[in-house]
Amino acid sequence: MKFIKDFVLDELRQEILRFGVDAYRANQIFHYIYKIRVSNFDEINVLPKKLRDLLKEFFYLEGLEFITQEKSNDGTIKYLFRLKDGSAIESVFIPADNGLKERKTLCVSSQVGCALNCTFCATGKIGLKRNLTAGEIIDQILFVERLIGYRLTNIVFMGMGEPLQNFGNVVKAIQVLTDSRWNMFSRHNITVSTSGIVPKIYELAEIKNPVKLAISLHTTDNNLRKKLMPNVANKWNLEELRDSAVFYYRKTRIPITYEYILFDGLNDNDLEIARLARLARAVPSKVNLIPFHPIDFVELEGLAKELTPPSYQALETFKNKLAKLGVRSFIRSSAGIDIKGACGQLALVSLRKLNAG
């Protein structure tokens, strides 16, 4: 059986044509899946029973199984889902960001684990198991909307995995999510976060409905970046990364977001601030300042053992110095840190507990 949410509309038309079904039925099927939000094929009552039975025979509609959730004191909810092959992923619902009460954001995963092994990120300690399909990405969104009882406003590809290493499926999911016929999301409310897969940044700028781009930077020193993010920084240096960001803005006219995790005494000095300001001023952009979230619940070695969070005063000082250099920056709240749902903390700790029990 095939997962029907893995297809974009043109692909589904071709699939049903093989069964002798008129192509227009694909539009009806997608309308009910993505706009009406049905959870089984029998609810698509505009289809003849024979076609509904055919769909049930050759396709499945649900790609995730809800396992459990943890709710933070700040309202953040971390969800654990099991996939059809027994793998598991986490998604994080953030009900508000920087005091914007109307914003309801879901941080979605794009891979089971991650291959990049960044020093400060728990997901990388798992290693890469596999890419998610487009349908498994989309299903996180639809499933969480059913659980919370209302529509999400924003989607960020900042969960488990490096989205641009699963480029085809991420772009396919974006195609579905931004299709105006289903009225799901504006492309301006979707953000793809990357550690800096430079060739794919160029490709992402060329897609039909380009979205916001966030680049995980964390330092302006190439040598330090190689220690913090070895698998990506050893392939593409900061100059190449800057050039790709400039191209992305000039092609899409969408300002760039730089994500910058602060580590106490490591990347919070005046030289870093000056270089970060020059980089951020190359094209319209903003900087999200993120306090380091400890990941001592996974096995650590080397530099990872030495990383410590900055004080809030250090964050404020960094922000104020950037402002004097003409750069907008924001201190990102530590949403979900008490449930290990904050930036860099997703590592399937809940699944290990379940297996142990």
C-alpha positions in Angstrom: 0.0 0.0 0.0 1.1 3.6 -0.7 0.8 6.6 1.6 -1.6 9.0 -0.2 -0.1 12.1 1.5 3.3 11.3 -0.2 1.9 12.5 -3.5 1.4 16.0 -4.8 -1.7 16.6 -6.9 -0.3 15.8 -10.3 1.2 12.6 -9.0 -2.1 11.5 -7.5 -3.8 12.2 -10.8 -1.4 9.8 -12.5 -1.8 7.2 -9.8 -5.6 7.0 -10.1 -5.5 7.2 -13.9 -3.9 3.8 -13.7 -7.1 2.5 -12.2 -9.2 4.1 -14.9 -10.4 6.8 -12.5 -10.9 10.3 -13.9 -8.1 12.7 -13.0 -10.6 15.3 -11.5 -11.2 12.8 -8.6 -7.7 13.6 -7.3 -8.8 17.2 -6.7 -11.8 16.0 -4.7 -9.6 13.6 -2.7 -7.1 16.3 -1.8 -9.9 18.8 -1.0 -11.3 16.4 1.6 -7.9 15.4 3.0 -6.4 18.9 3.3 -9.3 21.3 3.5 -12.1 19.2 5.1 -9.4 17.2 7.1 -11.0 13.7 6.9 -9.4 10.9 8.8 -10.6 8.0 6.7 -11.6 7.5 3.0 -15.2 6.7 3.8 -15.7 10.3 4.9 -15.1 11.5 1.3 -18.8 11.2 0.5 -18.5 12.8 -2.9 -16.8 9.7 -4.2 -18.6 6.6 -5.3 -18.4 3.7 -2.9 -16.5 1.7 -5.4 -13.7 4.3 -5.6 -13.6 4.6 -1.8 -13.1 0.9 -1.6 -10.4 1.1 -4.2 -8.6 3.8 -2.2 -8.7 1.7 0.9 -7.3 -1.3 -0.9 -4.3 0.5 -2.4 -3.6 3.5 -0.2 -3.5 4.4 3.5 -4.4 7.8 4.9 -2.7 7.9 8.3 1.1 7.6 8.5 1.7 8.3 12.2 0.7 6.7 15.5 0.5 9.0 18.5 2.4 7.6 21.4 2.6 10.2 24.1 3.0 13.9 24.8 4.7 16.1 27.5 3.5 19.5 28.4 5.8 22.3 29.6 5.1 24.8 32.2 5.1 27.5 29.5 2.5 25.7 27.4 4.9 24.1 24.9 3.9 20.5 24.1 6.3 17.8 22.8 4.6 15.0 20.8 6.1 11.6 20.2 4.9 9.7 17.1 5.6 6.2 15.9 6.0 5.7 12.1 4.8 2.7 10.1 8.3 1.1 10.2 8.5 1.4 14.0 10.8 4.5 13.9 9.8 7.4 16.0 10.0 11.2 15.8 9.2 14.2 17.9 7.3 17.4 17.0 7.0 20.5 19.3 4.0 22.8 19.5 4.8 26.3 20.7 1.6 28.2 21.5 3.2 31.7 21.4 6.5 33.3 20.5 7.9 36.6 21.8 4.5 37.5 23.3 2.6 37.0 20.0 -0.5 35.3 21.4 -2.0 34.7 18.0 0.9 32.6 16.8 0.6 28.9 17.1 3.7 27.2 15.8 4.7 23.6 15.2 8.3 22.6 14.9 8.3 19.6 12.6 10.9 16.9 12.0 12.2 16.1 8.6 14.4 13.1 9.4 14.6 10.2 11.9 17.8 11.4 13.7 20.4 13.5 11.9 23.7 12.8 10.2 25.4 16.2 11.1 26.4 15.5 14.7 26.6 19.1 15.7 28.3 19.3 19.1 25.5 21.1 20.9 22.5 19.1 19.4 21.1 15.9 21.0 19.5 14.7 17.8 22.9 14.3 16.1 23.9 11.9 18.8 21.3 9.4 17.5 22.8 9.4 14.0 20.7 9.4 10.8 18.2 6.5 10.6 16.3 7.7 7.5 14.5 10.6 5.8 10.8 11.2 6.4 8.5 11.1 3.4 6.5 14.2 2.4 3.4 12.6 3.9 5.1 11.9 7.2 6.1 15.6 7.4 2.6 16.8 6.6 1.0 14.3 8.9 2.8 15.8 11.9 0.9 19.0 11.2 -2.5 17.4 10.6 -2.2 15.2 13.7 -1.2 18.0 16.0 -4.1 20.1 14.8 -6.5 17.3 15.7 -4.9 17.0 19.1 -5.0 20.7 20.0 -8.4 21.3 18.3 -7.5 24.3 16.1 -5.4 25.3 13.2 -1.7 26.1 13.4 -0.5 29.4 12.1 3.2 28.8 11.5 5.4 25.8 10.6 9.1 25.7 11.2 11.4 22.9 9.9 13.5 22.9 13.0 12.8 19.6 14.6 14.8 16.4 14.2 17.1 16.3 11.2 18.6 18.6 8.6 15.7 19.6 6.2 18.0 20.3 3.2 19.4 16.8 3.4 15.9 15.6 2.7 15.4 18.3 0.1 12.9 16.5 -2.3 10.5 15.4 0.4 10.6 18.8 2.3 9.9 20.7 -1.0 7.1 18.3 -1.9 5.5 18.9 1.6 5.9 22.6 1.1 4.1 22.4 -2.3 1.1 20.8 -0.6 1.1 23.0 2.5 1.2 26.2 0.4 -1.3 25.2 -2.3 -3.9 27.9 -2.2 -6.7 25.4 -3.1 -6.4 23.8 0.4 -6.0 27.1 2.3 -3.5 25.6 4.7 -0.5 28.0 5.1 0.9 31.0 3.5 4.5 30.5 2.3 5.4 33.5 4.5 4.4 31.4 7.6 6.7 28.5 6.8 10.4 28.5 7.8 13.1 26.1 6.7 16.1 26.0 9.1 19.4 24.7 7.8 22.8 24.2 9.3 24.2 25.5 6.0 23.9 23.0 3.2 25.1 25.6 0.7 24.1 24.0 -2.7 20.6 23.3 -1.4 20.1 26.9 -0.3 20.6 27.9 -3.9 18.1 25.2 -5.0 15.6 26.2 -2.3 15.6 29.8 -3.7 14.3 28.5 -7.0 11.2 26.5 -5.8 7.7 27.6 -6.8 6.6 29.0 -3.5 9.8 30.0 -1.6 9.6 30.2 2.1 11.5 31.8 4.9 15.1 30.7 5.4 16.8 30.4 8.8 20.5 29.6 8.9 22.1 28.1 12.0 25.2 30.1 12.3 26.4 30.0 15.9 29.8 31.6 15.2 31.6 33.8 12.7 34.9 31.9 13.1 35.5 29.2 10.5 37.7 27.2 12.8 35.3 27.3 15.8 32.4 26.4 13.5 34.3 23.3 12.4 34.5 22.3 16.0 30.8 23.1 16.7 29.4 21.8 13.4 32.1 19.6 11.9 30.1 17.8 9.2 28.8 20.9 7.6 31.5 23.5 8.3 34.2 21.3 6.9 32.4 21.2 3.5 31.3 24.9 3.2 33.0 27.8 4.9 31.3 31.0 6.1 32.1 32.9 3.0 30.3 30.4 0.9 27.4 30.3 3.3 27.2 34.1 3.2 27.1 34.1 -0.6 24.3 31.6 -0.6 22.3 33.7 1.8 22.8 36.8 -0.3 21.6 34.8 -3.4 18.5 33.6 -1.5 17.5 37.1 -0.5 18.1 38.5 -4.0 16.1 35.7 -5.6 13.2 35.6 -3.2 13.2 39.0 -1.6 12.6 37.3 1.7 14.8 38.5 4.6 17.2 36.0 6.1 17.1 34.8 9.7 20.4 33.8 11.4 20.1 31.5 14.4 22.9 32.1 16.9 23.2 29.9 20.0 25.3 31.6 22.6 27.8 29.6 24.7 29.3 31.2 27.8 32.8 32.5 27.1 33.0 30.9 23.6 31.2 32.9 20.9 29.9 35.9 22.9 32.8 38.3 22.5 33.1 41.7 20.7 34.9 40.3 17.7 32.1 37.8 17.0 29.6 40.6 17.4 31.4 42.8 14.8 31.7 40.0 12.3 28.1 38.9 12.8 26.9 42.5 12.2 28.8 42.7 8.9 27.3 39.4 7.8 23.8 40.3 8.9 24.0 43.7 7.1 24.9 42.0 3.7 21.1 41.7 3.0 18.0 42.4 5.1 18.1 40.0 7.9 17.6 39.5 11.6 19.4 37.4 14.3 17.7 35.1 16.7 19.8 34.8 19.9 19.3 31.4 21.6 20.7 30.4 25.0 22.4 27.1 24.9 20.2 24.3 26.2 22.2 21.6 28.0 22.0 18.1 26.5 23.6 16.1 29.3 20.8 13.5 29.1 22.7 12.0 26.2 26.3 10.7 26.1 28.8 13.6 25.6 32.5 13.8 24.9 35.1 16.5 24.0 33.9 20.0 23.5 30.3 19.0 24.1 31.0 18.4 27.7 32.4 21.9 28.1 29.6 23.9 26.6 27.6 26.0 29.2 24.7 28.5 28.8 25.3 32.2 29.0 23.6 34.4 31.6 20.6 36.3 30.6 22.6 39.5 31.0 25.2 38.2 28.5 22.3 37.7 26.0 21.0 41.2 26.6 24.5 42.7 26.2 25.1 40.8 23.0 21.7 42.0 21.7 22.3 45.6 22.6 25.8 45.6 21.0 24.3 44.2 17.8 21.6 47.0 17.9 24.3 49.7 18.0 25.8 48.2 14.9 22.4 48.4 13.1 21.3 44.7 13.4 17.9 43.6 14.6 18.1 40.7 17.0 15.7 38.9 19.3 16.3 36.7 22.3 14.4 33.5 21.7 12.7 32.1 24.7 13.7 28.6 26.0 10.3 27.1 25.1 9.9 23.6 26.4 13.2 23.3 28.1 11.7 21.5 31.1 10.4 18.7 28.8 13.6 18.6 26.7 11.7 20.2 23.8 13.9 23.3 23.4 16.3 24.0 20.5 18.8 21.2 20.1 17.2 18.9 22.7 15.1 16.5 20.6 16.6 13.0 21.1 13.7 10.5 21.6 14.3 10.3 25.4 10.7 9.4 25.8 11.0 6.5 23.4 13.9 5.1 25.3 11.9 5.3 28.5 9.0 3.4 26.8 11.3 0.7 25.5 12.9 0.3 28.9 9.5 -0.1 30.5 
